[in-house]
Amino acid sequence: MAGAGLLAGKINLPGSSSVDAAATDPVIAAAGDIACDPAMAAFNGGLGNPTSCREEYTSNLLVNGGFNAVLSLGDNQYYCGGYQAFLQSYDPSWGV
């Protein structure tokens, strides 16, 4: 979603001017690479750090964005992708 954004009822599309969003149109956001392995030092109990494992920051950004929905675009949890690691990493910030 690099280059796209939402500002005061206007949708900014990459390579174009902004267009008015109808008041009834749902507005969604998308995010990928949103959680990392809980065994990583940068995981920091799910809080991450300023440069890595920013799942809490990203979650808060989107939760507070007023979107109707958020689409998860894969890589929801890294390294092994096991269910328990997924719960430990994804659940605290994004929920299952």
N, C-alpha and C positions, 0 to 999 in steps of 0.2 A: 504494500500500500504506500510505498514511498512516493511522495509528491501529492498524495490525496489528503484532503482534510475537510472538516466541517466547521463553518464559521457562521453563527447567527442565522440559521435557516438557509444558508447557501451551501451548495455542494461544489467543492473545487475539484475538478477533474484534471488529471495530468494532461498537459498540452492543450488545454482549452480554458475559456473563461468560466467563471462561476455561473451556475444556474440556480434559479429559485427552486427550493424543494417545497412541494405542496404540504400544507399543514397535516394532512392525513397520510402522507407517504411514510412508511416505516423507514427508519434509518438504521443500517447495520454497520458493524465494524468487523474487521477480520484480523486475526493475529496468528502467527506461526512461531515455532521455536519458543514455546512459552513456558517451559519448565526444564530443569536439568536434574541430573542424578543426585539423589540425596546423599550419596557417599562422597561427593565432591566437596572440597573445603569451601569453595565459593558458594555452595548451597546455603550455608549459614542459617540452618533451621528454617529454610524457605524464604528468608529475607534477601538473600543474594548479597551482592556488593555493588559498588558503582559501575563496574565494567562487565560483570558476568552474573549469570543465574538471576535475572531480573524479573522472575515470574510475579512476585508480589507487586513490584512497581507497575508492570504491564497490566496486571489484573486491576489494580486500583485506577489506573488511567482509563481503562475501558468501562469499568463499573461506574465511574463518576462522569462518564461522557454523555449520559442520557440516551444511549442507543437502545433501540427496541430489541436487538439481539446481537450476539457476538458469534462469529463463525470461527471455529478452531481449524487452522489449516495444516494440521499434521505436526509431527515432531513434538507431540504433547509432553513427552517425557523421554529423556535420554538414558542412556547407555544400554541397559539390557532390555528395557521395555517390559519387564516382569510386572505382574499385577501389584505386588506389595510395594515395589519401588514406585510404580505409578501413583498409588494411593499416597505414599509418603511425600511425593514431589508435587503432584497435581492438585490433590485435594485441599491442602491448606490455603492456597490462593485462588483456585478456580472452582473447586468443588467437583464432586462426581455426579 
